[in-house]
Amino acid sequence: MTAQNHRYCDETLAQLQTFLDRELTEIEVTTVRMHLDRCPPCKQVFRFEEHVRRLVKVRCMADVCPTALRDKILARVKGQAAPARVPLPKAP
């Protein structure tokens, strides 16, 4: 790998999370995609990161709060009065 290629890898990997978050400009997306298409090691990192994100999403969505606990929490929140507002002391 040449120094130039290494620089492109560094730039691509630095933008990878933003790319996965879909927060890059169209030009940046095109640049990252072109690099990933040409660089198997970077594409492997991308696929790993993408897999981890999917796994986290699936696992986090699988956890459901038990209905009884949810109802208890909502009842407590609804039963609490708004905190009393205490006036701030006036500046000297």
Phi and psi in degrees as GROMACS dihedral restraints (atoms count N, CA, C in turn):
[ dihedral_restraints ]
;  ai    aj    ak    al  type     phi  dphi    fc
    3     4     5     6     1   -81.3    20    10
    4     5     6     7     1   166.0    20    10
    6     7     8     9     1   -61.4    20    10
    7     8     9    10     1   -36.3    20    10
    9    10    11    12     1   -64.3    20    10
   10    11    12    13     1   -45.5    20    10
   12    13    14    15     1   -63.1    20    10
   13    14    15    16     1   -41.5    20    10
   15    16    17    18     1   -60.4    20    10
   16    17    18    19     1   -39.2    20    10
   18    19    20    21     1   -63.0    20    10
   19    20    21    22     1   -42.7    20    10
   21    22    23    24     1   -64.4    20    10
   22    23    24    25     1   -38.1    20    10
   24    25    26    27     1   -62.8    20    10
   25    26    27    28     1   -46.5    20    10
   27    28    29    30     1   -58.5    20    10
   28    29    30    31     1   -44.2    20    10
   30    31    32    33     1   -65.2    20    10
   31    32    33    34     1   -43.2    20    10
   33    34    35    36     1   -65.0    20    10
   34    35    36    37     1   -46.9    20    10
   36    37    38    39     1   -65.7    20    10
   37    38    39    40     1   -32.4    20    10
   39    40    41    42     1   -67.1    20    10
   40    41    42    43     1   -28.0    20    10
   42    43    44    45     1   -96.1    20    10
   43    44    45    46     1    -1.2    20    10
   45    46    47    48     1   -60.5    20    10
   46    47    48    49     1   -45.9    20    10
   48    49    50    51     1   -65.0    20    10
   49    50    51    52     1   -40.1    20    10
   51    52    53    54     1   -66.6    20    10
   52    53    54    55     1   -37.1    20    10
   54    55    56    57     1   -61.6    20    10
   55    56    57    58     1   -47.0    20    10
   57    58    59    60     1   -65.4    20    10
   58    59    60    61     1   -30.1    20    10
   60    61    62    63     1   -79.7    20    10
   61    62    63    64     1    -4.8    20    10
   63    64    65    66     1    59.6    20    10
   64    65    66    67     1    44.9    20    10
   66    67    68    69     1  -115.5    20    10
   67    68    69    70     1    13.1    20    10
   69    70    71    72     1   -92.9    20    10
   70    71    72    73     1   158.7    20    10
   72    73    74    75     1   -71.8    20    10
   73    74    75    76     1   166.6    20    10
   75    76    77    78     1   -59.5    20    10
   76    77    78    79     1   -40.2    20    10
   78    79    80    81     1   -64.6    20    10
   79    80    81    82     1   -43.9    20    10
   81    82    83    84     1   -64.2    20    10
   82    83    84    85     1   -39.7    20    10
   84    85    86    87     1   -61.4    20    10
   85    86    87    88     1   -45.7    20    10
   87    88    89    90     1   -61.3    20    10
   88    89    90    91     1   -43.2    20    10
   90    91    92    93     1   -63.2    20    10
   91    92    93    94     1   -45.4    20    10
   93    94    95    96     1   -64.7    20    10
   94    95    96    97     1   -45.5    20    10
   96    97    98    99     1   -60.7    20    10
   97    98    99   100     1   -42.7    20    10
   99   100   101   102     1   -61.2    20    10
  100   101   102   103     1   -42.5    20    10
  102   103   104   105     1   -66.1    20    10
  103   104   105   106     1   -44.5    20    10
  105   106   107   108     1   -61.7    20    10
  106   107   108   109     1   -35.1    20    10
  108   109   110   111     1   -67.5    20    10
  109   110   111   112     1   -26.4    20    10
  111   112   113   114     1  -101.8    20    10
  112   113   114   115     1   -11.0    20    10
  114   115   116   117     1  -125.2    20    10
  115   116   117   118     1    97.2    20    10
  117   118   119   120     1   -56.1    20    10
  118   119   120   121     1   -40.3    20    10
  120   121   122   123     1   -62.5    20    10
  121   122   123   124     1   -41.6    20    10
  123   124   125   126     1   -68.8    20    10
  124   125   126   127     1   -37.5    20    10
  126   127   128   129     1   -64.4    20    10
  127   128   129   130     1   -35.7    20    10
  129   130   131   132     1   -65.0    20    10
  130   131   132   133     1   -41.8    20    10
  132   133   134   135     1   -63.3    20    10
  133   134   135   136     1   -43.6    20    10
  135   136   137   138     1   -58.9    20    10
  136   137   138   139     1   -47.9    20    10
  138   139   140   141     1   -62.8    20    10
  139   140   141   142     1   -38.0    20    10
  141   142   143   144     1   -63.0    20    10
  142   143   144   145     1   -49.4    20    10
  144   145   146   147     1   -61.2    20    10
  145   146   147   148     1   -41.1    20    10
  147   148   149   150     1   -63.7    20    10
  148   149   150   151     1   -41.4    20    10
  150   151   152   153     1   -64.3    20    10
  151   152   153   154     1   -43.3    20    10
  153   154   155   156     1   -61.4    20    10
  154   155   156   157     1   -44.1    20    10
  156   157   158   159     1   -60.7    20    10
  157   158   159   160     1   -44.3    20    10
  159   160   161   162     1   -62.6    20    10
  160   161   162   163     1   -43.7    20    10
  162   163   164   165     1   -61.4    20    10
  163   164   165   166     1   -45.9    20    10
  165   166   167   168     1   -61.7    20    10
  166   167   168   169     1   -43.8    20    10
  168   169   170   171     1   -60.9    20    10
  169   170   171   172     1   -46.4    20    10
  171   172   173   174     1   -64.8    20    10
  172   173   174   175     1   -45.8    20    10
  174   175   176   177     1   -67.0    20    10
  175   176   177   178     1   -38.5    20    10
  177   178   179   180     1   -71.7    20    10
  178   179   180   181     1   -33.2    20    10
  180   181   182   183     1   -76.3    20    10
  181   182   183   184     1   -19.6    20    10
  183   184   185   186     1   -74.8    20    10
  184   185   186   187     1   -24.8    20    10
  186   187   188   189     1   -78.6    20    10
  187   188   189   190     1   121.6    20    10
  189   190   191   192     1  -122.3    20    10
  190   191   192   193     1   134.1    20    10
  192   193   194   195     1   -68.3    20    10
  193   194   195   196     1   132.5    20    10
  195   196   197   198     1   -59.0    20    10
  196   197   198   199     1   141.2    20    10
  198   199   200   201     1   -55.9    20    10
  199   200   201   202     1   -43.2    20    10
  201   202   203   204     1   -62.1    20    10
  202   203   204   205     1   -41.6    20    10
  204   205   206   207     1   -66.7    20    10
  205   206   207   208     1   -43.5    20    10
  207   208   209   210     1   -58.9    20    10
  208   209   210   211     1   -47.1    20    10
  210   211   212   213     1   -62.1    20    10
  211   212   213   214     1   -40.1    20    10
  213   214   215   216     1   -64.1    20    10
  214   215   216   217     1   -43.5    20    10
  216   217   218   219     1   -64.2    20    10
  217   218   219   220     1   -47.3    20    10
  219   220   221   222     1   -60.7    20    10
  220   221   222   223     1   -39.6    20    10
  222   223   224   225     1   -63.6    20    10
  223   224   225   226     1   -41.8    20    10
  225   226   227   228     1   -66.5    20    10
  226   227   228   229     1   -42.3    20    10
  228   229   230   231     1   -64.1    20    10
  229   230   231   232     1   -44.1    20    10
  231   232   233   234     1   -67.9    20    10
  232   233   234   235     1   -29.4    20    10
  234   235   236   237     1   -80.8    20    10
  235   236   237   238     1   -12.2    20    10
  237   238   239   240     1   -84.2    20    10
  238   239   240   241     1   136.6    20    10
  240   241   242   243     1   -79.1    20    10
  241   242   243   244     1   156.3    20    10
  243   244   245   246     1   -63.9    20    10
  244   245   246   247     1   142.9    20    10
  246   247   248   249     1   -62.4    20    10
  247   248   249   250     1   142.6    20    10
  249   250   251   252     1   -67.7    20    10
  250   251   252   253     1   140.4    20    10
  252   253   254   255     1   -90.8    20    10
  253   254   255   256     1   125.4    20    10
  255   256   257   258     1  -103.1    20    10
  256   257   258   259     1   125.6    20    10
  258   259   260   261     1   -66.5    20    10
  259   260   261   262     1   143.4    20    10
  261   262   263   264     1   -75.6    20    10
  262   263   264   265     1   145.2    20    10
  264   265   266   267     1   -65.6    20    10
  265   266   267   268     1   148.5    20    10
  267   268   269   270     1   -75.8    20    10
  268   269   270   271     1   144.8    20    10
  270   271   272   273     1   -69.9    20    10
  271   272   273   274     1   144.2    20    10
